[in-house]
Amino acid sequence: MAIVTISRELAALGDETAHELENQLKYRLVDKSVLEERMKSYGIAGNKLEKYDEKKPSLLASLSRDRDDYLHYLRGTILAEAGQGNTVFVGRGAALILKTVPAVFSVFLAAPWEVRVERVREYFHCDEKRAAQVLEKSDHDREGFHRYFFDVKWKAPGNYHLALNTGYLNPELCAGIIKYMLDKIKTDEAEAENIMRIQELTLGQKIRDKILYEKRVPIHFLEVTVTGGEPHPGLVKSAGPAAGSGSRIFLYGVANAQSLIETAVLSARELAPGYTVQSEIQVVQEYSFMP
């Protein structure tokens, strides 16, 4: 099982390259429409998706609980899609959400400014000034999205395994290069590790969902780390990896009472029997959280 993530500038032929990859690799393509349909099935309204999708939220939106819900369900959606097997993701921070998964190959597509302007001008049938405005807004939104939700620079080369210039390379050639590189680095061992790691991340996501959304335990900034599991017979379609020797779950965050931490630990144990659950949640008595 392998995964390709594509991050792209507007008018850098990201969708076209993704579709070409889908054809060459015979992988599932997960783009905006697929992700939004799954997130809507979780109860995330369309207006929430529009408010945060690949853009930095406004001041008011950034102070809302909606922002936490959006990131929580975005992570869950991407993990659920990745768990179905060989996949090509387009945008939405997939490269960063899946960065600890071994056989993920992350690509960034760019093109010279003048090429992008001309492509936008032709697509929208507008003048050069309007095309430049569209590009500036898109670049600003995507940079803000990555800084706000993942604290990284969107275009930083270190976030990706490969960058391609679609001002000189067409989608078919880009897809061919990506396929060639993927074939060189993909191994049976890495693919097996992929399954294990996605299971661990999925179990951590399910525990976080149980604590925050099912039990509604107010643990702020809750993060869950799962380590030391064993591949589940049901592969990634299972609830998570089977407990093995040294299987541990770590809970991180902030709470204002020890009883809340105990409830969170109990919730994790209920969902993952056989794992050792260790709390690193800090108690801050006067801690308050803006809704």
C-alpha positions as CSV (number, residue, x, y, z in Angstrom):
1,M,0.0,0.0,0.0
2,A,1.4,3.4,-1.0
3,I,0.2,6.9,-1.0
4,V,1.0,10.0,-3.1
5,T,0.1,13.5,-2.0
6,I,0.0,16.4,-4.4
7,S,0.3,20.0,-3.1
8,R,0.0,22.6,-5.8
9,E,-0.1,26.3,-6.7
10,L,-3.2,27.4,-8.5
11,A,-2.8,26.9,-12.3
12,A,0.1,24.5,-11.8
13,L,-1.9,21.6,-13.3
14,G,-2.4,19.8,-10.0
15,D,-5.8,18.3,-10.9
16,E,-4.6,17.3,-14.3
17,T,-1.5,15.6,-12.9
18,A,-3.5,13.8,-10.3
19,H,-5.9,12.4,-12.9
20,E,-3.0,11.3,-15.0
21,L,-1.5,9.6,-11.9
22,E,-4.8,7.9,-11.2
23,N,-4.6,6.4,-14.7
24,Q,-0.9,5.4,-14.6
25,L,-0.9,4.0,-11.1
26,K,-4.5,2.7,-11.0
27,Y,-4.7,4.3,-7.5
28,R,-7.8,5.9,-6.0
29,L,-8.0,9.6,-6.5
30,V,-9.1,11.6,-3.4
31,D,-9.7,15.2,-4.2
32,K,-11.8,18.0,-2.7
33,S,-15.2,16.5,-3.7
34,V,-14.4,13.1,-2.2
35,L,-13.1,14.6,1.1
36,E,-16.1,17.0,1.4
37,E,-18.6,14.2,0.9
38,R,-17.1,12.1,3.7
39,M,-16.8,15.1,6.0
40,K,-20.4,16.0,5.4
41,S,-21.3,12.4,6.3
42,Y,-19.7,13.2,9.7
43,G,-22.1,16.1,10.1
44,I,-19.7,18.9,9.0
45,A,-21.9,21.5,7.3
46,G,-20.9,22.9,3.9
47,N,-20.5,26.4,5.2
48,K,-17.9,25.2,7.7
49,L,-16.0,23.5,4.9
50,E,-16.1,26.7,2.8
51,K,-14.9,28.8,5.8
52,Y,-11.7,26.7,6.3
53,D,-11.0,24.9,3.1
54,E,-7.4,25.7,2.1
55,K,-7.5,29.2,3.6
56,K,-6.6,30.9,6.8
57,P,-9.8,31.5,8.8
58,S,-10.9,35.0,9.6
59,L,-10.4,36.3,13.2
60,L,-13.9,35.4,14.1
61,A,-13.7,32.0,12.6
62,S,-10.3,31.4,14.3
63,L,-11.9,31.9,17.7
64,S,-14.7,29.5,17.0
65,R,-14.9,25.8,18.1
66,D,-15.6,25.1,14.4
67,R,-11.9,25.4,13.6
68,D,-11.1,22.5,15.9
69,D,-14.0,20.4,14.5
70,Y,-12.8,21.1,11.0
71,L,-9.2,19.9,11.6
72,H,-10.4,16.9,13.7
73,Y,-12.7,15.7,10.9
74,L,-10.2,16.5,8.2
75,R,-7.6,14.3,9.9
76,G,-10.2,11.6,10.3
77,T,-11.3,11.8,6.7
78,I,-7.8,11.6,5.3
79,L,-6.9,8.7,7.5
80,A,-10.1,6.9,6.5
81,E,-9.4,7.4,2.8
82,A,-5.8,6.4,3.2
83,G,-6.9,3.2,5.0
84,Q,-8.6,2.0,1.9
85,G,-5.4,1.4,0.0
86,N,-3.3,2.9,-2.7
87,T,-4.4,6.5,-2.9
88,V,-3.5,9.9,-4.6
89,F,-4.5,12.9,-2.5
90,V,-4.9,16.4,-3.8
91,G,-4.2,19.3,-1.4
92,R,-6.0,19.8,2.0
93,G,-2.8,19.3,4.0
94,A,-2.7,15.5,3.3
95,A,1.1,15.6,3.1
96,L,1.4,16.9,6.6
97,I,-1.4,14.8,8.2
98,L,0.3,11.7,6.8
99,K,3.9,12.8,7.2
100,T,4.8,10.1,9.7
101,V,3.5,7.3,7.4
102,P,6.6,5.6,5.8
103,A,5.5,5.0,2.2
104,V,3.9,8.4,1.5
105,F,5.4,10.3,-1.4
106,S,4.8,14.0,-1.3
107,V,4.9,16.2,-4.4
108,F,4.7,19.9,-4.9
109,L,3.7,21.4,-8.3
110,A,4.7,24.9,-9.2
111,A,4.9,27.0,-12.4
112,P,6.4,30.4,-13.3
113,W,4.1,33.4,-12.4
114,E,3.6,34.5,-16.0
115,V,2.6,30.9,-17.0
116,R,0.1,30.8,-14.2
117,V,-1.3,34.2,-15.1
118,E,-1.8,33.1,-18.7
119,R,-3.5,29.9,-17.7
120,V,-5.9,31.7,-15.3
121,R,-6.6,34.4,-17.9
122,E,-7.6,31.8,-20.5
123,Y,-9.6,29.7,-18.0
124,F,-11.7,32.6,-16.6
125,H,-11.7,34.6,-19.8
126,C,-10.4,37.6,-17.9
127,D,-7.7,40.2,-18.3
128,E,-4.1,39.9,-16.9
129,K,-4.8,42.1,-13.9
130,R,-7.8,40.1,-12.8
131,A,-5.8,36.8,-13.3
132,A,-3.0,38.1,-11.1
133,Q,-5.5,39.0,-8.4
134,V,-7.0,35.5,-8.5
135,L,-3.5,34.0,-8.1
136,E,-2.5,36.4,-5.3
137,K,-5.6,35.5,-3.3
138,S,-5.1,31.8,-3.9
139,D,-1.5,31.9,-2.8
140,H,-2.3,34.0,0.3
141,D,-5.1,31.6,1.3
142,R,-3.1,28.4,0.9
143,E,-0.1,29.9,2.7
144,G,-2.4,30.9,5.5
145,F,-4.1,27.5,5.7
146,H,-0.7,25.7,6.1
147,R,0.6,28.2,8.6
148,Y,-2.6,28.3,10.7
149,F,-3.4,24.6,10.8
150,F,0.1,23.0,10.5
151,D,2.5,25.8,11.4
152,V,4.6,25.3,8.2
153,K,5.5,27.3,5.2
154,W,3.4,26.0,2.3
155,K,6.1,26.2,-0.3
156,A,9.1,25.1,1.9
157,P,10.9,22.3,-0.1
158,G,11.5,20.4,3.1
159,N,7.8,19.5,3.3
160,Y,8.0,17.5,0.1
161,H,10.0,14.7,-1.5
162,L,9.8,16.1,-5.0
163,A,9.0,19.5,-6.7
164,L,8.1,19.7,-10.3
165,N,7.8,22.8,-12.6
166,T,4.7,22.4,-14.8
167,G,5.7,25.4,-16.8
168,Y,8.0,23.0,-18.6
169,L,6.5,19.6,-17.8
170,N,3.1,18.4,-18.9
171,P,0.8,16.3,-16.6
172,E,1.6,13.1,-18.4
173,L,5.3,13.6,-17.9
174,C,4.9,14.7,-14.3
175,A,2.9,11.6,-13.5
176,G,5.5,9.5,-15.2
177,I,8.3,11.0,-13.1
178,I,6.3,10.5,-9.9
179,K,5.5,6.9,-10.8
180,Y,9.2,6.2,-11.6
181,M,10.3,7.7,-8.2
182,L,7.6,5.9,-6.3
183,D,8.6,2.5,-7.9
184,K,12.2,3.2,-6.7
185,I,11.4,3.9,-3.1
186,K,8.4,1.6,-2.5
187,T,9.3,-1.6,-0.8
188,D,7.3,-4.5,0.7
189,E,8.7,-3.5,4.1
190,A,7.7,0.1,3.8
191,E,4.2,-0.8,2.6
192,A,3.7,-3.1,5.6
193,E,4.9,-0.3,7.9
194,N,2.4,2.0,6.1
195,I,-0.5,-0.3,7.2
196,M,0.8,-0.4,10.8
197,R,1.3,3.4,11.0
198,I,-2.1,4.2,9.5
199,Q,-3.7,1.8,12.0
200,E,-2.0,3.6,14.8
201,L,-3.0,7.0,13.6
202,T,-6.6,5.8,13.0
203,L,-6.8,4.4,16.5
204,G,-5.5,7.6,18.0
205,Q,-8.1,9.5,16.0
206,K,-10.9,7.2,17.2
207,I,-9.7,7.7,20.8
208,R,-9.7,11.5,20.4
209,D,-13.1,11.3,18.9
210,K,-14.5,9.3,21.8
211,I,-13.0,11.6,24.4
212,L,-13.9,14.9,22.8
213,Y,-17.1,14.2,20.8
214,E,-18.7,11.1,22.3
215,K,-17.9,11.6,26.0
216,R,-17.5,15.4,25.6
217,V,-14.6,15.5,28.1
218,P,-13.1,19.0,28.0
219,I,-9.4,18.2,27.5
220,H,-8.0,21.1,25.6
221,F,-5.4,20.7,22.8
222,L,-5.8,16.9,23.1
223,E,-3.4,14.8,21.1
224,V,-3.2,11.0,21.2
225,T,-0.1,9.0,20.2
226,V,-0.3,5.2,19.7
227,T,2.9,3.1,19.5
228,G,3.9,-0.6,19.6
229,G,0.9,-2.2,18.1
230,E,0.8,-5.2,15.8
231,P,-0.9,-5.3,12.4
232,H,-4.6,-6.2,12.8
233,P,-5.9,-9.2,10.8
234,G,-8.5,-6.9,9.3
235,L,-5.7,-4.5,8.1
236,V,-6.5,-0.8,8.1
237,K,-10.3,-1.4,7.9
238,S,-10.2,-2.4,11.5
239,A,-10.6,-0.1,14.5
240,G,-6.8,-0.1,14.9
241,P,-3.8,-2.3,15.4
242,A,-4.0,-5.2,17.8
243,A,-2.3,-4.8,21.1
244,G,1.2,-6.2,21.2
245,S,4.1,-6.3,23.6
246,G,4.9,-2.8,24.6
247,S,1.7,-1.3,23.0
248,R,1.1,2.1,24.5
249,I,-1.2,5.1,24.2
250,F,-0.1,8.5,25.3
251,L,-2.6,11.3,26.0
252,Y,-1.4,15.0,25.8
253,G,-3.3,18.2,26.6
254,V,-4.6,20.5,29.3
255,A,-7.4,20.0,31.8
256,N,-8.6,21.9,34.8
257,A,-9.4,18.8,37.0
258,Q,-7.8,15.4,37.6
259,S,-11.2,13.8,37.3
260,L,-11.4,14.8,33.7
261,I,-8.0,13.2,33.0
262,E,-9.2,10.0,34.7
263,T,-12.3,9.9,32.4
264,A,-10.1,10.5,29.3
265,V,-7.8,7.6,30.3
266,L,-10.8,5.3,31.0
267,S,-12.3,6.2,27.6
268,A,-9.0,5.2,25.9
269,R,-8.9,1.9,27.7
270,E,-12.4,1.1,26.7
271,L,-11.6,1.6,23.0
272,A,-8.2,-0.1,23.1
273,P,-8.1,-2.9,25.7
274,G,-4.7,-4.4,26.1
275,Y,-2.9,-1.2,25.6
276,T,-1.1,0.6,28.4
277,V,-2.6,4.2,28.6
278,Q,-0.3,6.9,29.9
279,S,-1.5,10.4,30.6
280,E,0.7,13.4,30.0
281,I,-2.2,15.7,30.3
282,Q,-1.4,18.7,32.5
283,V,-3.8,20.0,35.2
284,V,-4.2,23.8,35.2
285,Q,-6.7,24.8,37.8
286,E,-7.7,28.2,36.4
287,Y,-7.5,27.2,32.7
288,S,-10.3,28.6,30.6
289,F,-11.0,28.1,26.9
290,M,-12.6,30.5,24.5
291,P,-15.6,28.7,22.9
